[in-house]
């Protein structure tokens, strides 16, 4: 596996890459880095593909512009197009988990000439809502939805950066399959739920002490090192642009993803317990007419590429084979 920096037309990016053949771009989520794809890179390379996983804008050692409005989905898709150009590739299949899934869907919607297929994990393709997103999320006098908690610059950073190792350990465990079953009304602590205005995000989340087998200490160390360098500001700025994205994407309202697609989600993903999420997945064909399927991965939580790497790698490779 090769680690290097790539100077693109938009930002300088750190990437991990392996293999030769048709290009597959792998986009991580929050709070992750390109290290989240450590299992898929060699698997794709062995199957005859060129696999490239960048640290996205604001993560790791990739550039992190200062302005908050430098993290819109248009910037993120632009980074992927610029990365293709810098790699000397005309097209790629784009794969993403969590926020990476959002980037993958939008890249395929905006630039089907550059992204010939899409695999999204954890986040389905969604239509443009009738109102700016932050006006739709719940809040009370005591609590607010985690996305709203992330809106004020500096607030979540202060909590999450106080002890990076504890932050990652708690969030990654709480959203994993090991944290327990996920269903509507489940009281299991959820990092993607309501947050106390006084206490913050982390206190209710259990600290596993020792991470599950899918995230050995050496791999956690790698992510801790990255976030101690970059902080969480870049990743949090993605959330701070949700309303701005809603405004900018007015011209794309109703547009479908016209390239072949595959959706996957962990059986115990906390996102599946959100009201209306399963119905949204079931109806996704209207927005993604070439959807090959929606796969539910048994036993996995939100971090499917890390929790069930073989199942994810095999599904991606099978999908890539269907494009040939």
N, C-alpha and C positions, 0 to 999 in steps of 0.2 A: 504494500500500500504506500503510495507516494503522497507526501504532504508538500504543498508548495503554495506560493502566492501567485495570483493571476491579476494582472492589471487590465481592467475592462474599461469601456467607455464611460461607465458610471461610477464605480468604486473599485478599490483594491480588495480582493477577496482571498481568504485562505480556503483552500480546497483539499479534500482527500480524494484520490482517484486510483483506480485499478482496472486493468484489462484493456482490451482493444476490440473494436467493433462498433456497431450502432450505439449512439450515445443515450445514456439514461441519467437524468438529473434527479438527485435525491434531496428533498427540502425538509429540514427538521422543524420541530415545533417549539413551544415555550413550556417550561424552561429546559431546552435541550441545546445541543450543538451538533455539528456534523458527525461527532462520535456516536450518535444514536444509530447511525447506519453501518456500524462496524461489522455487522454480520452480513448485510446485503452486498457490500462492496465486493468481497471475495466470491460470494455465490454468483453474482452477476458476471464477474470477470470469468469465472470458470465456465459459464454458460455461453460465452462468446460476445459479451457486451463491454463497452467502455462505460464504467460507472463513475460518476463524479458527484461528490457530496460537498457543497460549499457551507462554510459558516455564513449564515445569512447576514444581511445588513444589520449592524448593531451587535453582533455576536462574535465571541472569540477574538481573533485578531483581524477580522474583516473591518473595513471602515465603518464608523458610527457617526454620521453627520450630527451636528449640534442641534439644528432646528427640529422641533417636534414634527412639523409638517413635512419633513424629509423622509417620512416613513409610511406614505400612503401605499395602497396596493398597486398604484401605477408605478411608483418607484421600485417596488419589489419585483413586479413583472418585468420592468425595464432592466433590472439587474440580471434576470435570467436570460433575457434576449441578448444583453451585452456579454454575458458569460458564454453563450453559444458562439458569438462572433469571435471572442478572444480565444476560444478553443479550436477555432477553425471548422466549426460544424454548422451545417445549414439547418438541420432538424434534430429533435430529440423527443423521447418519451419522458414526461415529467411525473415524478412521484412525490407525494408529500404526506406528512402526518401532522395533525393538529393545525397550527397556523400554516405549516408547509402545505397542507391540503387546500387551504383557502388560496394560497399562491398558485398551486397547481391548477385548480379549477379556473381561476381568473386568467392565467396564462393561456390555457387551452381555449377559453372563450374569446379572448382578445386577439390571440395570434395563432390560429389554427394552421397557418402556413409554416410556423416554426416548431409547433408542438403537435406531433402527429398522434399522440395518445396520452392519456392521463390515468394515473392510479392515485386515488385519494383514500386516506385512512383517517377515520374518526370524525371527520366533518363532511357532511353531504353538501352537494351543490344546492344553493338556496337562491330563491328569487329576491328581488329588491323589495324590502319591506315598505309599507305605506308611510312610515315616519322614520326620522333619524333613529338609529338603534338605541342610543342612550335614553330616549324617551319611552322605550318599550320595556326596559329591564325593571324589575321590582325593587322597591326600597321602602323602608319604614323609618320611624324615628330612631330606632336602635340598630337597624341593619340595612345593608345595601348589597346588591348583587356584585360579585367580585369584579366584573368589568367596570362598574361604576367606581369601585374602590381604587381601581388602577388609573382613573382619569386625572387626578391631581398630580402634577409633576413633583417628584420628591417624596411623596407620602409613602407609597409602597416601596420605593427604593430604600428608604430608611429602615423599614422593617426587614425586608428580604436580604439586605446586605450586611446586617448586623452580625450574622453568622451564616455564611454562605453554605457551609456543609449541612448544617441543620435544616436550612431552608430547602435545599435540594432533596435531602433525605425525606423530609416530611411530605413535600408535594409529590415527589415521584412515587413514594409508597402509597399515599392516600388516593391517588388516581389509578393505581395498579389493580390487577385482579386479586392480589393478596389481601387487599383492604376489605374484601367481603362482597357479597352479592349486591348488584345495583338494580333497583327497580323503582318505579314511581312511589314516592312517599317514604323511601328508605332513609333512616336517620343516620346512616353511616357518615362520619365526617367527610366532607367533600371540598376539595380546594377550588372547585368550579361552582360554588353555590353562594350562599349569603355570608357576608362578612360583618362582624361586629364593628360598629363605628368607633367604639372605645378600645376594644381588644386587638383588632387587626385580624389578618388571615390565618396566621400560624398557630396560635395557642390551642384551638380545638383539635388540630390535626395530631393524631398519635405519632410518636417518635418510635420507629421500629427498632432503633439501636443498631441492629445488624440488618443490612439490606437483603432482600430475597436473592435467590441464586442467579436470577437473570441480570443483576447489577452487582458484580463483584466490587470489592473496595477499590481495586485498581482502576476500574472504569468510572466509579464515582469520583475518584481522585482527579481523573482527567477532566471531568466536567466542572468540578470545584475550581480547579486551576483556571479554567477558561472564564468562569463567572467572577472569580476574584480579580481577574484582569479587566474584564469588560464592564462589570457591574450588570444591573438588570435594566438600566434606562432604555437601551435600544429595544429590547423585547417588549417592554411596557409601552413604548411609543407606538407599537402596532395597534394596541387597544385604543390609544388616544386619537387615532385617526379613523375610527369607525364612522363617526358622523361625516367627516370630510370625505371618506370613501363613498358614502351614500350620496353625497352631493355630486361628486365627480362622475359617478357611474350612472347618472340619469340617462345618458345616451345608450347605455347597454341594457336598460330595462326590457325584459322579455326576450333577450337574446339567448339562444340555446348554446350548449357546448356540442359542437358538431363532429368532434373526433371520437374515436373509440375510447371507452372509459371503463374502469373497474372501481368499485367502492368496497372498502373493508372496514370493519369495526370490531373491537373486542366485545365479547359477550357481557363483560362486567364493566364496560366503559361507563363512567358516571354521566357522560353526555347523553346516553340512551335513556336515562331516567328523566331528562328534561321534558316538560310537557310538550307534546306535539312532535318530538324528534323522530320517533318510530314511524309516524304517519308521513313525515317529511321524506324519510328514506324510501318508504313504500311508493311515494308519488314522484320520485326523482326522475323517472323516465320522461316526464313531460319536458324537463329542462335538459336532459341528457339522452337524446333519442338513440344513441349508439351505446348505451350502457350494457356491458356484457354481463353484469350481475352485481349483487350486493351480498358480500360474504360476511358472516358473523363468525368470529374466531373463538372457539370455546375456551373458557377459563381466563381469557386475557382481559386486561383493563385498557387504559387509554394509550399505553406506550407499546402498541402491538409489534412494531419492528424489533424492539428489544425483548419483550416478554415472550413472543412466539416467533423467533427469527426464521425458523425453518418453514413454517406455514406461510409467512409473508414472502420470503424469497421464492418459494415454489410457486405461489400464486402470481407474483410479478413475472417470473420467467414464463409461466404458462400463458399469461396475457400477452407478453412480448412475442411469443411464438405465434399467437393468433394473428398478429399484425403482419407477419411475414407472408 
